[in-house]
Amino acid sequence: MRFDVLVIGAGPAGLTAGLYVSRAGWRAACLERLAPGGQAALTSRVDNYPGFDEPVSGFELCRRMEAQAKRFGVEVVQGEAQGLAVAAGSVVVRSAEATLRADAVVVASGARPRELGVPGETELRGKGVSYCATCDGPFFRNQAVAVVGGGDSAVEEAMFLARLCSRVYLVHRRDEFRAVKTVVERALNDTKIVPVQSAVVTRIAGTDGVEAVEVRNVSTGATDRLEVAGVFVYVGLLPNSEFLAGQVARDGAGYVITDEDMLTSAPGVFAAGDVRKKSLRQISTAVGDGAIAAMSAVRHLQGLRAQSR
Ligand SMILES: Cc1cc2nc3c(=O)[nH]c(=O)nc-3n(C[C@H](O)[C@H](O)[C@H](O)COP(=O)(O)OP(=O)(O)OC[C@H]3O[C@@H](n4cnc5c(N)ncnc54)[C@H](O)[C@@H]3O)c2cc1C
């Protein structure tokens, strides 16, 4: 398969990049290993994406992004990029199913949740341990759950769970939540949300399913056991960039390094969205990156075509 621009990932950054490339008259495809929408599609409620005066579900927002991209001719190809190489002016992307070639590639493979790394987490994953409240929250209707983390995602998802669950412990290792003030205030006004501050999870207990989380207060050393049926983990991200190893420069955490035009260290390879080294990982910034990367890729194509004339 050959495209003018191949976008790796069909989250907000990838769908936007595809839209801009296609709308400029070039053939674009998004290679997606799961379903289009990325992390944003798994977000229960989006309050801060411009253009929506009422909250919109992440799923609905991404459904519209996908439909809009397809209206301009973006193809979505199912598959997972496993390797990438730049050779003689074109970029070759390897997936399990096919070898795809393009004159330019936009890496928009986003990020995935970081794990807590405590005993019980791996064993009970899918049996009460989850990284997606929208996907798994309804399984815990009228039961107690714990959310681990203190940023926007943790606090927003705790509020989503509070509408379903009998009680939501919000466990955070610091004494103050990192999430924006208005969101924290709303959460702390919810009587079903019980903040457990300055505490770290030391173990997730259970045999066939989660039965409790064990926590330790970081100031006093005191331990406690919270009886819960589910644990939702929101303690940060890891970039989906392993397949770029040795081909594209990344920082120590694995985030792709770009210039302001989204160009990476490899000619013809651009990056956009959460996979990129940057200070704010949001839908609005992913979309902005996607547009810039697309137009840089188009300029790259125009340069290649001018050379070959
Ligand atoms: C719980 C939660 C709540 C959030 N709430 C908000 C919010 O309210 N407002 C806001 O602005 N932002 C929010 N965010 C952040 C927002 O979702 C992300 O910033 C945004 O989705 C990043 O878009 P992206 O396209 O860069 O990456 P992603 O959304 O991560 O999309 C990347 C896509 O690439 C695919 N992919 C990965 N690797 C490969 C590969 N090797 N081959 C093929 N495909 C691949 C993935 O399957 C995925 O579909 C939230 C995030 C989370 C987790």
Ligand as a Chemical Component Dictionary entry (heavy atoms), coordinates in Angstrom:
data_LIG
# 
_chem_comp.id                   LIG 
_chem_comp.type                 NON-POLYMER 
_chem_comp.pdbx_formal_charge   0 
_chem_comp.three_letter_code    LIG 
# 
loop_
_chem_comp_atom.comp_id 
_chem_comp_atom.atom_id 
_chem_comp_atom.alt_atom_id 
_chem_comp_atom.type_symbol 
_chem_comp_atom.charge 
_chem_comp_atom.model_Cartn_x 
_chem_comp_atom.model_Cartn_y 
_chem_comp_atom.model_Cartn_z 
_chem_comp_atom.pdbx_ordinal 
LIG C1  C1  C 0 -9.192  9.685  31.213 1  
LIG C2  C2  C 0 -8.771  10.804 30.323 2  
LIG C3  C3  C 0 -9.501  11.975 30.317 3  
LIG C4  C4  C 0 -9.127  13.031 29.479 4  
LIG N1  N1  N 0 -9.889  14.159 29.484 5  
LIG C5  C5  C 0 -9.589  15.174 28.628 6  
LIG C6  C6  C 0 -10.401 16.337 28.553 7  
LIG O1  O1  O 0 -11.420 16.446 29.255 8  
LIG N2  N2  N 0 -10.040 17.318 27.689 9  
LIG C7  C7  C 0 -8.930  17.227 26.888 10 
LIG O2  O2  O 0 -8.670  18.132 26.114 11 
LIG N3  N3  N 0 -8.134  16.128 26.944 12 
LIG C8  C8  C 0 -8.430  15.101 27.790 13 
LIG N4  N4  N 0 -7.627  14.000 27.856 14 
LIG C9  C9  C 0 -6.385  13.980 27.042 15 
LIG C10 C10 C 0 -6.699  13.649 25.578 16 
LIG O3  O3  O 0 -7.509  12.491 25.528 17 
LIG C11 C11 C 0 -5.399  13.436 24.813 18 
LIG O4  O4  O 0 -4.574  14.581 24.962 19 
LIG C12 C12 C 0 -5.655  13.219 23.336 20 
LIG O5  O5  O 0 -6.492  12.092 23.128 21 
LIG C13 C13 C 0 -4.343  13.009 22.578 22 
LIG O6  O6  O 0 -4.630  12.728 21.247 23 
LIG P1  P1  P 0 -3.577  11.955 20.318 24 
LIG O7  O7  O 0 -4.254  11.809 18.997 25 
LIG O8  O8  O 0 -2.273  12.627 20.370 26 
LIG O9  O9  O 0 -3.341  10.541 20.995 27 
LIG P2  P2  P 0 -4.364  9.302  21.427 28 
LIG O10 O10 O 0 -5.668  9.901  21.766 29 
LIG O11 O11 O 0 -3.575  8.598  22.421 30 
LIG O12 O12 O 0 -4.497  8.519  20.070 31 
LIG C14 C14 C 0 -3.448  7.752  19.568 32 
LIG C15 C15 C 0 -4.004  6.659  18.668 33 
LIG O13 O13 O 0 -2.902  5.949  18.088 34 
LIG C16 C16 C 0 -3.151  4.542  18.128 35 
LIG N5  N5  N 0 -1.848  3.858  18.139 36 
LIG C17 C17 C 0 -0.925  3.835  19.113 37 
LIG N6  N6  N 0 0.173   3.142  18.731 38 
LIG C18 C18 C 0 -0.078  2.702  17.471 39 
LIG C19 C19 C 0 0.673   1.932  16.543 40 
LIG N7  N7  N 0 1.905   1.470  16.822 41 
LIG N8  N8  N 0 0.121   1.662  15.337 42 
LIG C20 C20 C 0 -1.141  2.104  15.022 43 
LIG N9  N9  N 0 -1.899  2.841  15.884 44 
LIG C21 C21 C 0 -1.364  3.153  17.088 45 
LIG C22 C22 C 0 -3.935  4.344  19.413 46 
LIG O14 O14 O 0 -4.696  3.147  19.380 47 
LIG C23 C23 C 0 -4.818  5.613  19.431 48 
LIG O15 O15 O 0 -6.050  5.398  18.755 49 
LIG C24 C24 C 0 -7.980  12.921 28.667 50 
LIG C25 C25 C 0 -7.239  11.732 28.680 51 
LIG C26 C26 C 0 -7.616  10.682 29.494 52 
LIG C27 C27 C 0 -6.813  9.417  29.498 53 
# 
loop_
_chem_comp_bond.comp_id 
_chem_comp_bond.atom_id_1 
_chem_comp_bond.atom_id_2 
_chem_comp_bond.value_order 
_chem_comp_bond.pdbx_ordinal 
LIG C1  C2  SING 1  
LIG C2  C3  SING 2  
LIG C2  C26 DOUB 3  
LIG C3  C4  DOUB 4  
LIG C4  N1  SING 5  
LIG C4  C24 SING 6  
LIG N1  C5  DOUB 7  
LIG C5  C6  SING 8  
LIG C5  C8  SING 9  
LIG C6  O1  DOUB 10 
LIG C6  N2  SING 11 
LIG N2  C7  SING 12 
LIG C7  O2  DOUB 13 
LIG C7  N3  SING 14 
LIG N3  C8  DOUB 15 
LIG C8  N4  SING 16 
LIG N4  C9  SING 17 
LIG N4  C24 SING 18 
LIG C9  C10 SING 19 
LIG C10 O3  SING 20 
LIG C10 C11 SING 21 
LIG C11 O4  SING 22 
LIG C11 C12 SING 23 
LIG C12 O5  SING 24 
LIG C12 C13 SING 25 
LIG C13 O6  SING 26 
LIG O6  P1  SING 27 
LIG P1  O7  DOUB 28 
LIG P1  O8  SING 29 
LIG P1  O9  SING 30 
LIG O9  P2  SING 31 
LIG P2  O10 DOUB 32 
LIG P2  O11 SING 33 
LIG P2  O12 SING 34 
LIG O12 C14 SING 35 
LIG C14 C15 SING 36 
LIG C15 O13 SING 37 
LIG C15 C23 SING 38 
LIG O13 C16 SING 39 
LIG C16 N5  SING 40 
LIG C16 C22 SING 41 
LIG N5  C17 SING 42 
LIG N5  C21 SING 43 
LIG C17 N6  DOUB 44 
LIG N6  C18 SING 45 
LIG C18 C19 SING 46 
LIG C18 C21 DOUB 47 
LIG C19 N7  SING 48 
LIG C19 N8  DOUB 49 
LIG N8  C20 SING 50 
LIG C20 N9  DOUB 51 
LIG N9  C21 SING 52 
LIG C22 O14 SING 53 
LIG C22 C23 SING 54 
LIG C23 O15 SING 55 
LIG C24 C25 DOUB 56 
LIG C25 C26 SING 57 
LIG C26 C27 SING 58 
# 
